[in-house]
Amino acid sequence: MFDYKLAVRAACGAALSLLFVRAVPLLREVIPERMYAAVPGAIAYLHVDAPEAAKANGVVSAEEWSSIYPEITASMKANADNNYRISYLDEDPFLKNIYEGYGFAIDYTSAVGHSYTLEDVHKTERPHPLANCLTCKSPDFTKLVNDLGDEVYMYDFEETWQKLDESISCYNCHANQAGNAGELVVTHTYLSDAFGEETGKVDPVVLSCGQCHIEYYFRPENKATASPVHGLDSVTPEAALAYYNEIDFTDWV
């Protein structure tokens, strides 16, 4: 039977799949200075060394970067101003029928700033027994996966959440690089061959955002975060649905 619900989700998510790539070893892309300098109001390049990380996991926090990039850090912290939440289920009750049997039928709240990723994922009423739900919520979790591998995705959610102390931050898009020459680093470890040799054809800024804003699923065998994308030719709703059908995967039926 054709899974219409999955098709809708694939169509919406696959449109964002172009934004995605894995990085182990971490992929580094550089924005040419001539391009960056042409952006109105752009902050000048700084050729500096990264500060020493105070945290045991080695992640340099936004607070530690603030003395070097005060404007950028302040802009990032302004995400906290985006804190207005509404329940889509209260606004449009029919969504409970559309998502029946799926987590979004239990809790579906409007997006807020990156400052609230850890808070929101902990408060959601949607089931989240495993740590894979923390994939795009904290640089500390990203670093944990980079250090220990896919086994981290099967850790207990609550136990792992308690060890994370920073929401989406500098490390997620730059690792601990000082931003010299506009360097962006794809730190999320999903599929190293998602785009393979075609990775260079995708704008680095798009790759940076696409680490999280992407169609994804959890592998049934190890619950690791993964993507249906396998090269630029697969960035279509039809290709995503074909991939899911091939591996006999559905989010819900």
C-alpha positions in Angstrom: 0.0 0.0 0.0 1.3 3.5 -0.9 2.2 5.4 2.3 0.8 8.8 1.6 1.9 10.2 4.9 5.5 9.1 4.3 5.3 10.6 0.8 4.3 14.0 2.2 7.1 14.0 4.7 9.6 12.9 2.1 8.4 15.6 -0.3 8.8 18.3 2.4 12.1 17.0 3.8 13.8 16.0 0.5 13.5 19.6 -0.6 16.0 20.3 2.2 18.1 17.3 1.6 20.4 19.3 -0.6 21.6 20.9 2.5 23.2 17.8 4.0 26.5 16.1 4.3 28.4 14.0 6.8 31.9 14.9 8.0 34.3 12.2 9.5 36.9 13.4 9.1 35.3 16.8 9.5 34.7 18.6 6.2 36.1 22.1 5.9 34.8 24.6 3.4 36.1 28.1 3.0 34.2 31.2 1.9 36.5 33.3 -0.3 37.4 36.6 1.3 36.4 38.5 -1.8 32.9 37.2 -1.5 32.6 37.7 2.2 34.0 41.3 2.0 31.3 42.2 -0.5 28.5 41.5 2.0 27.2 44.8 3.4 27.9 45.0 7.1 30.2 42.0 7.1 32.6 41.7 10.0 36.2 41.8 8.8 38.3 38.6 8.8 40.3 37.9 11.9 43.4 35.8 11.8 43.5 34.7 15.4 44.0 31.5 17.4 41.1 29.8 19.0 40.7 30.2 22.8 41.5 27.3 25.1 38.4 25.2 25.8 37.4 25.1 29.5 35.1 22.2 29.1 36.5 18.7 29.5 35.1 17.6 26.1 37.2 20.2 24.3 34.3 22.2 22.8 35.1 26.0 22.8 31.9 27.6 24.0 30.2 30.7 22.6 31.1 32.6 25.8 34.8 31.8 25.3 34.5 33.1 21.7 32.8 36.3 22.8 36.0 38.2 23.5 37.2 37.6 19.9 33.9 37.9 18.1 31.7 40.0 20.3 29.3 41.1 17.5 28.8 37.6 16.2 28.3 36.2 19.6 25.8 38.9 20.5 23.9 38.2 17.3 23.8 34.5 18.0 22.6 35.2 21.6 19.8 37.3 20.1 18.2 34.0 19.1 16.8 34.0 22.6 14.5 36.8 21.6 12.6 34.4 19.4 10.7 32.6 22.2 7.1 32.9 21.2 5.5 29.4 21.1 2.2 28.2 19.9 0.8 24.7 19.7 -0.1 23.8 16.1 -2.3 21.1 17.5 -4.4 23.7 19.3 -4.4 26.1 16.4 -5.3 23.3 13.8 -6.8 20.3 15.7 -7.2 18.4 12.4 -3.4 17.8 12.5 -4.0 15.2 15.2 -5.8 13.2 12.6 -3.2 13.7 10.0 -0.4 12.7 12.3 -2.3 10.0 14.1 0.0 7.3 15.4 3.0 9.6 15.0 4.8 11.8 17.6 3.6 15.1 16.1 0.0 14.1 17.0 1.1 14.3 20.7 3.1 17.5 20.6 3.7 19.9 17.7 4.9 23.4 18.8 6.2 26.3 16.6 9.9 26.8 16.2 11.8 29.1 18.4 15.4 30.3 18.5 18.4 27.9 18.6 18.9 29.1 22.2 16.1 26.7 23.3 17.1 23.5 21.6 18.0 21.6 24.8 15.1 23.1 26.7 12.5 22.2 24.1 13.7 18.7 23.4 13.5 17.9 27.1 10.1 19.3 27.6 8.4 17.8 24.5 5.7 15.3 25.1 6.8 13.3 22.1 8.5 10.0 23.0 12.3 10.3 23.1 13.8 7.4 24.9 17.2 7.5 23.2 19.9 10.1 22.8 19.5 10.2 19.0 16.8 12.9 19.6 19.7 15.1 20.7 21.4 15.0 17.3 20.9 18.7 16.4 20.4 20.1 19.9 23.9 20.7 21.3 27.6 20.9 20.2 28.4 18.8 23.2 26.3 15.9 21.8 27.9 16.4 18.3 31.4 16.2 19.8 30.4 13.1 21.7 29.3 11.4 18.5 32.5 12.5 16.8 34.6 11.1 19.6 32.8 7.8 20.3 30.9 7.0 17.1 27.3 5.8 16.3 27.0 3.9 19.6 26.2 7.3 21.2 22.8 7.5 19.5 21.6 4.5 21.5 22.5 6.1 24.9 19.7 6.8 27.3 18.1 10.2 26.5 17.8 11.6 30.1 21.2 10.5 31.2 22.8 12.0 28.2 20.8 15.2 28.3 22.0 15.9 31.8 25.6 16.1 30.6 24.9 18.7 27.9 25.2 22.4 28.9 25.1 24.4 25.7 22.4 24.6 22.9 23.3 25.0 19.3 26.5 27.1 19.2 29.7 27.9 17.4 31.1 24.4 17.3 28.3 23.1 15.3 29.3 25.1 12.2 33.0 25.9 12.9 34.3 23.1 15.2 36.9 24.9 17.2 38.3 26.8 14.2 38.9 30.5 14.7 36.9 31.4 11.6 40.1 32.4 9.7 39.4 32.9 6.0 35.7 32.3 6.6 36.1 28.6 7.4 33.0 26.6 8.0 33.2 23.0 9.3 30.5 20.3 8.8 30.7 18.6 12.2 27.6 16.4 12.2 28.4 12.8 11.5 25.5 11.4 9.5 26.5 9.9 6.1 30.1 10.6 5.1 29.2 9.7 1.5 25.9 11.7 1.3 27.3 13.8 -1.5 30.8 12.3 -1.8 32.9 14.1 -4.4 29.9 16.3 -5.2 30.1 18.1 -1.8 32.2 20.9 -3.3 29.3 21.8 -5.6 27.2 22.9 -2.6 27.6 26.3 -1.1 29.4 26.0 2.3 26.8 28.2 4.0 24.1 25.9 2.8 26.0 22.9 4.1 26.4 24.5 7.4 22.6 25.0 7.9 21.9 21.7 6.2 23.5 19.7 9.0 20.3 20.0 10.9 17.7 21.3 8.4 17.4 18.1 6.4 15.3 15.1 5.7 16.6 12.4 8.1 15.6 9.1 9.7 17.0 6.8 12.4 18.6 3.6 11.2 16.5 0.7 12.6 19.6 -1.4 13.4 21.5 1.1 15.6 19.2 4.2 15.8 21.9 6.4 14.3 20.8 9.5 12.5 21.0 9.1 8.7 19.8 10.6 5.5 18.2 9.2 2.3 20.5 11.4 0.2 23.2 9.7 -1.8 24.5 12.3 -4.2 23.0 15.4 -5.8 20.9 13.3 -8.2 19.0 11.9 -5.2 17.8 15.2 -4.0 14.2 14.8 -5.1 11.0 13.7 -3.2 10.8 10.7 -5.6 14.4 9.6 -4.8 13.8 9.9 -1.1 10.6 7.9 -1.2 12.3 5.2 -3.5 15.1 4.9 -1.0 12.8 4.4 2.0 10.8 1.9 0.0 14.0 0.0 -0.9 15.0 -0.4 2.7 11.4 -1.0 3.8 11.4 2.0 6.2 8.4 4.0 7.4 8.1 6.5 10.2 4.6 5.4 10.9 1.7 3.7 9.2 
